[in-house]
Amino acid sequence: MALQQQTDVDKIEVVYTPFGYPVVQVRRATQVIETDTGQPVGGKKHTRQVYMPDADLSAETPDVQAAGALIFTTERKAAYAAHIASQAGE
């Protein structure tokens, strides 16, 4: 019985912050698959990554890149930059 670990993006969420800009959260599910039957062995492990409006998504999956392109507009990137600049001045 050969086993293989498989990780897939299983959820992409857009969460709006109270500061006027959204973030994109990506949840990945990792599980072990039996290669002969394709059946999962055991449960899934979930991890989550949060992307801010200035994130480089070029190494992400096409779905995550598309979500970022749709959500991270020029106005929202500017709101994020303004928030960061205001935090630096405190």
N, CA, C and O of each residue as an XYZ file, in Angstrom:
360
protein
N       0.844     -1.172      0.000
C       0.000      0.000      0.000
C       0.894      1.241      0.000
O       1.634      1.478      0.955
N       0.824      2.021     -1.064
C       1.584      3.260     -1.158
C       0.687      4.429     -0.766
O      -0.502      4.466     -1.082
N       1.294      5.372     -0.072
C       0.546      6.539      0.391
C       1.111      7.808     -0.228
O       2.305      7.897     -0.517
N       0.242      8.781     -0.424
C       0.637     10.055     -1.011
C      -0.085     11.165     -0.254
O      -1.273     11.054      0.051
N       0.651     12.237      0.044
C       0.031     13.391      0.689
C      -0.486     14.330     -0.386
O       0.212     14.612     -1.360
N      -1.705     14.814     -0.209
C      -2.324     15.697     -1.186
C      -2.827     16.952     -0.477
O      -3.516     16.864      0.539
N      -2.477     18.122     -1.021
C      -2.932     19.390     -0.456
C      -3.670     20.165     -1.529
O      -3.163     20.347     -2.636
N      -4.868     20.622     -1.198
C      -5.699     21.373     -2.135
C      -6.269     22.606     -1.456
O      -6.525     22.597     -0.252
N      -6.467     23.669     -2.231
C      -7.209     24.822     -1.738
C      -8.666     24.407     -1.698
O      -9.241     24.043     -2.724
N      -9.271     24.460     -0.508
C     -10.672     24.046     -0.433
C     -11.613     25.177     -0.055
O     -12.831     24.996     -0.046
N     -11.055     26.352      0.258
C     -11.928     27.487      0.561
C     -11.158     28.788      0.348
O     -10.010     28.924      0.772
N     -11.809     29.737     -0.313
C     -11.275     31.088     -0.478
C     -12.334     32.032      0.074
O     -13.478     32.031     -0.379
N     -11.944     32.832      1.051
C     -12.887     33.740      1.691
C     -12.379     35.176      1.605
O     -11.177     35.424      1.690
N     -13.288     36.100      1.439
C     -12.968     37.525      1.492
C     -13.537     38.046      2.804
O     -14.730     37.910      3.074
N     -12.670     38.642      3.614
C     -13.072     39.185      4.905
C     -12.777     40.680      4.901
O     -11.652     41.100      4.630
N     -13.784     41.469      5.199
C     -13.613     42.921      5.236
C     -13.188     43.360      6.624
O     -13.787     42.961      7.623
N     -12.159     44.180      6.683
C     -11.659     44.687      7.954
C     -12.400     45.977      8.299
O     -12.999     46.595      7.418
N     -12.371     46.387      9.544
C     -13.004     47.658      9.908
C     -12.195     48.874      9.445
O     -12.604     50.011      9.681
N     -11.061     48.647      8.794
C     -10.185     49.742      8.368
C     -10.399     50.138      6.915
O      -9.681     50.995      6.398
N     -11.379     49.527      6.245
C     -11.717     49.941      4.889
C     -11.090     49.141      3.772
O     -11.173     49.534      2.608
N     -10.472     48.041      4.097
C      -9.901     47.185      3.058
C     -10.189     45.722      3.368
O     -10.309     45.349      4.535
N     -10.303     44.886      2.330
C     -10.546     43.456      2.546
C      -9.234     42.669      2.555
O      -8.203     43.152      2.087
N      -9.289     41.466      3.087
C      -8.193     40.510      2.985
C      -8.762     39.228      2.373
O      -9.962     38.967      2.458
N      -7.890     38.442      1.761
C      -8.296     37.160      1.188
C      -7.703     36.055      2.060
O      -6.489     35.987      2.256
N      -8.567     35.199      2.574
C      -8.128     34.058      3.370
C      -8.220     32.794      2.517
O      -9.235     32.542      1.867
N      -7.155     32.011      2.530
C      -7.109     30.777      1.749
C      -6.939     29.617      2.721
O      -5.992     29.578      3.506
N      -7.879     28.668      2.653
C      -7.776     27.470      3.488
C      -7.357     26.307      2.610
O      -7.913     26.081      1.535
N      -6.355     25.572      3.095
C      -5.876     24.383      2.393
C      -6.169     23.159      3.236
O      -6.038     23.178      4.460
N      -6.570     22.088      2.552
C      -6.815     20.812      3.217
C      -5.738     19.827      2.766
O      -5.527     19.622      1.570
N      -5.072     19.232      3.729
C      -4.039     18.230      3.452
C      -4.529     16.900      3.992
O      -4.982     16.804      5.133
N      -4.430     15.872      3.153
C      -4.777     14.537      3.621
C      -3.923     13.500      2.910
O      -3.346     13.750      1.852
N      -3.863     12.339      3.522
C      -3.095     11.227      2.976
C      -4.042     10.372      2.141
O      -5.140     10.029      2.580
N      -3.601     10.037      0.938
C      -4.399      9.244      0.000
C      -3.657      7.937     -0.293
O      -2.441      7.933     -0.486
N      -4.392      6.849     -0.324
C      -3.822      5.572     -0.750
C      -3.763      5.603     -2.274
O      -4.796      5.731     -2.932
N      -2.568      5.488     -2.837
C      -2.407      5.672     -4.279
C      -3.081      4.580     -5.103
O      -3.521      4.845     -6.222
N      -3.173      3.366     -4.581
C      -3.783      2.266     -5.344
C      -5.287      2.456     -5.530
O      -5.825      2.192     -6.605
N      -5.960      2.913     -4.477
C      -7.412      3.027     -4.529
C      -7.908      4.464     -4.656
O      -9.054      4.691     -5.044
N      -7.058      5.430     -4.334
C      -7.478      6.826     -4.352
C      -8.304      7.207     -3.138
O      -8.856      8.306     -3.086
N      -8.398      6.319     -2.167
C      -9.208      6.559     -0.969
C      -8.388      7.307      0.087
O      -7.198      7.043      0.259
N      -9.028      8.233      0.786
C      -8.329      8.936      1.861
C      -8.059      8.012      3.042
O      -8.845      7.115      3.346
N      -6.936      8.253      3.692
C      -6.559      7.512      4.895
C      -6.530      8.526      6.032
O      -5.670      9.407      6.056
N      -7.445      8.410      6.958
C      -7.502      9.359      8.072
C      -8.216     10.641      7.689
O      -8.847     10.736      6.636
N      -8.102     11.617      8.563
C      -8.803     12.884      8.373
C      -7.962     13.911      7.633
O      -6.841     13.646      7.199
N      -8.548     15.087      7.510
C      -7.874     16.204      6.852
C      -7.274     17.132      7.900
O      -7.774     17.253      9.019
N      -6.187     17.780      7.500
C      -5.579     18.825      8.312
C      -5.755     20.124      7.544
O      -5.427     20.197      6.359
N      -6.273     21.152      8.213
C      -6.501     22.423      7.553
C      -5.480     23.464      8.011
O      -5.130     23.537      9.189
N      -5.017     24.257      7.065
C      -4.182     25.416      7.355
C      -4.800     26.610      6.645
O      -5.536     26.458      5.670
N      -4.493     27.786      7.142
C      -5.081     28.996      6.576
C      -3.984     30.039      6.398
O      -3.092     30.182      7.235
N      -4.073     30.756      5.297
C      -3.150     31.849      5.024
C      -3.978     33.080      4.671
O      -4.971     32.989      3.948
N      -3.558     34.226      5.188
C      -4.268     35.475      4.943
C      -3.394     36.366      4.067
O      -2.212     36.567      4.345
N      -3.993     36.892      3.011
C      -3.289     37.788      2.096
C      -3.832     39.197      2.227
O      -5.041     39.423      2.161
N      -2.922     40.141      2.413
C      -3.271     41.549      2.492
C      -3.325     42.118      1.070
O      -2.849     41.475      0.134
N      -3.903     43.323      0.894
C      -4.041     43.888     -0.455
C      -2.737     44.101     -1.223
O      -2.763     44.186     -2.451
N      -1.604     44.189     -0.536
C      -0.329     44.379     -1.246
C       0.415     43.060     -1.507
O       1.582     43.077     -1.898
N      -0.246     41.933     -1.294
C       0.401     40.617     -1.431
C       0.700     40.277     -2.889
O      -0.037     40.652     -3.801
N       1.801     39.557     -3.077
C       2.154     39.017     -4.389
C       1.547     37.623     -4.479
O       1.987     36.705     -3.787
N       0.547     37.464     -5.324
C      -0.153     36.188     -5.449
C       0.319     35.370     -6.644
O      -0.334     34.395     -7.017
N       1.425     35.743     -7.241
C       1.876     35.077     -8.469
C       2.203     33.598     -8.270
O       2.131     32.828     -9.228
N       2.554     33.187     -7.076
C       2.878     31.776     -6.816
C       1.654     30.973     -6.366
O       1.755     29.773     -6.115
N       0.507     31.632     -6.265
C      -0.707     30.961     -5.808
C      -1.426     30.271     -6.964
O      -1.053     30.422     -8.128
N      -2.464     29.511     -6.617
C      -3.277     28.822     -7.616
C      -4.047     29.861     -8.447
O      -4.250     30.989     -7.997
N      -4.470     29.483     -9.646
C      -5.233     30.431    -10.482
C      -6.493     30.968     -9.796
O      -6.845     32.132     -9.991
N      -7.172     30.149     -9.003
C      -8.373     30.610     -8.306
C      -8.053     31.701     -7.285
O      -8.789     32.680     -7.168
N      -6.968     31.534     -6.556
C      -6.572     32.529     -5.566
C      -6.123     33.809     -6.274
O      -6.446     34.910     -5.831
N      -5.388     33.666     -7.359
C      -4.968     34.838     -8.129
C      -6.173     35.607     -8.654
O      -6.187     36.838     -8.620
N      -7.185     34.892     -9.138
C      -8.390     35.537     -9.666
C      -9.139     36.266     -8.552
O      -9.632     37.373     -8.765
N      -9.228     35.662     -7.377
C      -9.893     36.319     -6.247
C      -9.156     37.594     -5.867
O      -9.779     38.624     -5.612
N      -7.837     37.525     -5.830
C      -7.046     38.712     -5.501
C      -7.217     39.811     -6.531
O      -7.341     40.984     -6.178
N      -7.224     39.440     -7.796
C      -7.388     40.437     -8.861
C      -8.757     41.106     -8.770
O      -8.884     42.299     -9.046
N      -9.755     40.362     -8.395
C     -11.111     40.902     -8.283
C     -11.272     41.777     -7.040
O     -11.901     42.833     -7.102
N     -10.718     41.351     -5.934
C     -10.929     42.013     -4.650
C      -9.965     43.167     -4.406
O     -10.369     44.207     -3.885
N      -8.703     43.001     -4.773
C      -7.699     44.016     -4.466
C      -7.666     45.089     -5.545
O      -6.742     45.143     -6.356
N      -8.681     45.938     -5.542
C      -8.760     47.045     -6.497
C      -7.782     48.143     -6.087
O      -7.217     48.115     -4.994
N      -7.595     49.097     -6.974
C      -6.707     50.221     -6.695
C      -7.162     50.978     -5.450
O      -6.338     51.359     -4.618
N      -8.460     51.193     -5.321
C      -8.995     51.914     -4.168
C      -8.742     51.154     -2.870
O      -8.402     51.759     -1.853
N      -8.905     49.857     -2.899
C      -8.705     49.050     -1.691
C      -7.226     48.948     -1.328
O      -6.874     48.922     -0.149
N      -6.367     48.890     -2.333
C      -4.927     48.913     -2.059
C      -4.531     50.248     -1.438
O      -3.696     50.292     -0.534
N      -5.132     51.341     -1.925
C      -4.846     52.668     -1.372
C      -5.325     52.768      0.075
O      -4.642     53.355      0.914
N      -6.485     52.202      0.369
C      -6.993     52.211      1.741
C      -6.063     51.430      2.664
O      -5.826     51.837      3.801
N      -5.546     50.327      2.182
C      -4.606     49.536      2.973
C      -3.314     50.322      3.210
O      -2.807     50.356      4.331
N      -2.781     50.955      2.157
C      -1.564     51.740      2.277
C      -1.752     52.897      3.253
O      -0.852     53.201      4.037
N      -2.915     53.541      3.210
C      -3.205     54.636      4.128
C      -3.263     54.135      5.572
O      -2.780     54.802      6.487
N      -3.850     52.971      5.766
C      -3.918     52.390      7.102
C      -2.523     52.079      7.635
O      -2.213     52.378      8.788
N      -1.694     51.486      6.801
C      -0.310     51.162      7.215
C       0.457     52.444      7.544
O       1.186     52.501      8.534
N       0.288     53.471      6.706
C       0.978     54.746      6.950
C       0.505     55.375      8.244
O       1.311     55.958      8.969
N      -0.783     55.275      8.557
C      -1.298     55.855      9.803
C      -0.758     55.100     11.013
O      -0.553     55.698     12.070
N      -0.527     53.811     10.877
C       0.019     53.013     11.979
C       1.484     53.346     12.232
O       1.954     53.292     13.368
N       2.206     53.693     11.162
C       3.625     54.030     11.304
C       3.802     55.358     12.036
O       4.829     55.583     12.677
N       2.801     56.240     11.942
C       2.886     57.547     12.574
C       2.517     57.550     14.041
O       2.678     58.572     14.707
N       2.036     56.462     14.556
C       1.605     56.424     15.971
C       2.765     56.345     16.911
O       2.573     56.305     18.126
